[in-house]
Amino acid sequence: MQASPSWTAPVGTLGGIVAEAYERAAALKSAEATLTAAAERAQPPRSLAAALRRPDVAVIAEVKRRSPSKGWINANISAVAQAAAYEQGGASAISVLTEPVHFGGSVEDLVSVLQSVSIPVLKKDFHVDPIQLLEAKALGASAALLIARALSPDALVQMTDAARALGLEVLVEIRDEIELERALAVNAEIIGINNRNLETLVIDRGTSERLVSVIPASIVVVAESGVSGRDDVIRVAKSGANAVLVGSSISAANDPVAATRDLTGVTRTEGARGR
């Protein structure tokens, strides 16, 4: 990782997870030929961006067993059953965490969900090397997460270029104005605004509301973290967000169908964002 005048390597919780992500990426290198062949055979995925462009706030429902901030959320969750419940509840897309240590996810979860739902599926992980994007394409994911704080400016360009070459959509996650400029510079089609600082794990719910309003209306914007109920969706809808990504509350819910349905059908405020 190379630093730039406006970027230094992440520290805290994010820094540790990113270091582990580089190790996992290195372990994938031996399978590059196999992944390349699988990626070439993969059918065109369902478009995440298209699924999130709608009059109401779209819900990306996340299969989430645990997190660094909450610990275990639902240790015994079935990825297939949970994803099916989310789709039944009206989710526009599914997010599957594949990071194994801190989130309890796996690529097996991703594959099983892809085979069981008819809506787009986001591969949610700490992607730091193009080999991980190749894996996402080979597995059939619609899109992969790129966290701007985890990637140097040069690395973000490299990763977005690699994704485009593969025909893989990306959700570029930001948390401040500087990272927003970086996302715009790589022509991100989908931008996620994380209300949680991944280095300190502190949530500031005003982050998404502050940043959504200055993002061009042509870009799909997703509000992340701190969204647990309908009131939260209504709040971000007023700023013009296209979607919310929700994991902890619905993964812990006794009735994930009802919990997901409660988040849907909130009309967006058109014209709240820049052109």
N, C-alpha and C positions, 0 to 999 in steps of 0.2 A: 504493500500500500504506500503510495506516495502522497505527501501532504501538498497543499497549495496554500496561497496566502489567505484563502477564505475557508480552508478545510483542514482539520486535524483528525487523526484516527480516533474513532469513538472510544469512550472510556465507560466505566461503570458496568451495569448489566449488559448493555448492548455490546460493549467492547469485548467482554468475555465470550458472548455468544458468537460474535463475528469471527473471533480467533478460531473457535471450534468449527465454524462453517468453512473456513479455508481448509481445515484438515479433512472435513468430509468431502469437499470438492476435489482435493488431491487424490482421495481414495477412489473417486469416480473415473480418473484418467485411464485406468486400465480397461475400462469398459467403453471407451470412446467409440471404437469401431462398431460395437454392438448397438450402442445408442444411436449412432449416425444412421445405421441401416433401419432401425426401428422408426426413427424420425422421418426418414424418406418414405416409409410405408404408411405413416400415420394419415388418417383422413383429416380434411380441414375441420378444425374445431368450431364449436358454437361460439359466436362472438360475444364476449363479455360487454364490450362497449355498446353494442346494439341493444343488448338486453337491459342496460341501465338507462337508455334514453327513452323516457316515458313521462307522461304528464304528472304522475304521482312519484313520490320518493320510493325508489327501488330498494329492496332489502337484499343485501348479501349476507346470508346466514352461515355462520362459521361452526364447524365441528371442532370443539375445543375441550380437551381433557384436563389440561392444567395450564398455568402460566406462572412466570416469575413473581408477579405481583399478588396473585391469589392462592398459589399452590394448587392442590387438586380441586378441580371444579366438578368433574364427573369422570372418575377413574374407569368406570365400567361401560362407558358410552360405546355403542355400536355405530361406527361411522355410516354404514349403509342405512340402518334404521333411522338414525338422526337426520341424515340428508333427505330421506324419503319424507319424513315428517315436515321438514322445512319446505320442501317442494309442495306438499299438500297444503301447507299453511300460507302459500302464496309468495314464497321467496323468488326473486328474479335470478339469483345465482347462489352457488354454494362456495364457501371458502374452506379448504381443507389444509390444516396445519400438517406439514410433513417433518418439522424439526423434532427429533426424537427425545432429546434430553430434558429440555426446559418446558416443552409443550406436550410431550407424550404422543407425538404424531408419527406418521410413517408414510412412505410412498405406497405401501400396500393399502392404506386408507384411501389415498387418492385414486388408485386404480379401481378399487371396489365401488367408490362413489361414482366415478365416471361411468361405470357399467350399470348403475342403478337409477340415474336421474336423466332427465331430458333437458335440463337447463345448464348454462355454462358453469364451469368449475375453475376456480382460482387456486393455483398452487401457492400456498402461503408459507414462506420460508425465508431464510436469510441468504439470498442468492448473491454470491460475491464473485463467481467465476462463470464464464460462458458455458462450461461443461454442465453446470446445473440447469441452464436454460435448454440445452440440448436434451437433457433428461426430461424436463417438463414437456417438451415437444414430443419426445418419444413415447411418453406415457399417455399423451392425448389431452393434456390440460388446455383450457381455453386461454389462460393468461398466467403470468407469474408476477410475484411481488418484487419490486426493487425499492429498497429503503435508501433514500438519498443520504441520510446521515452515515450509513454504513459504507458508502462508496465515495471515493475521491471523484472530483469532477471528470477526470480522464476516464476513470473506471465506469462512471455512469454513462458516458458516451459510448464506451466499448460495449457495455451490456445492452444498451438500447439498440445499438447497431446490430449486435448479434441476434437479438430477439427478432428484429425486423427481417433479417436474412433468413430466419427460420420460419417466418410467418406466425410468430407467437406474440400475442398482445401482452403488454405489461401494465401494471398499476404502479406508478411512481409515487412513493409515499414521502411526504414532506411534513415539516413541523414549524417552519418559519419563512419569512420573506426571502431570505437568501436561498434557501432550498427551493422555494417556488421559482425563483429566477432560473435556477439550474434545470428544473423540470421543464419549464417553458423553452429553454435553450435546446433541449433534446426533442422538442416537439411532442411531448407526452400527450397521448390522447385521453388517458385516464389518470387523474391525480387524486391520491388519497391524502387527506389531512388528518394526521394523528394527534389527537388531543393529549396523548400520553407522551411524555419525554422518556424515551426508551433507555436512556442512561441513568436517570434517577427514578423512573417509574411514576413520577408525579403527573396527575391529570390536571389540565387547565381547559375546561369546556369552552372557554371563549376563543380558543385557538382557531377552531374550524369556522366559527362565525366571522372572525376577523379576516381570515384569508379567503373564504369562499367568494366574498363580494368583489374581489379584485381579479379573479380568474376569468378569462374570456368565456362567454357563454357557449362557445363551440367545443369546449373541453368538458368531459364528464368528470364531475367532482364527487368524491366519496368521503363522508365524515366517519372517522374511526375513533373508537375508545370513548367511554363515558356515555354511550347510548345504550340504555337498558329498557326503556319503556316508551310508550306512545308520545308522551309529553316531550321527550328528547327528540323524537323524530319531527314533531311539529316545530320545535325550536330551530332545527337545522333547515327545515323546509322553507322557513321564512327568509333565510339567507340565500336560497336558490340552489342548495346542494341537490345533486341528482340522486344520490343514494346514501345509505348508511351501511356500515359493516358492523354486525353485532355477533358476539360470540359467547361471552361468559353467561349472560342472563338466560339466553335460550338453551344453552348447553346444560345448564343446571335446572331448567324448568321441568316440572313433573309432566306437563303436557306441552311438548315443543311445538305441536301443530297450532294450538291456541296461542302460545306465546309469540310465535312468528306472525300469525294472522293479526294479532293486536298491533303490530308495527306497520302493517301495510295499509294502503289506501289514503295516505296523507298527501294532499295536493301540494305541489311545489309552487313557490311564488315566482312566476315568470317575470323577467325584467329586473330581477334583483342583482344581477351580475353584469360585469363589463361585456363589451361586444368583441 
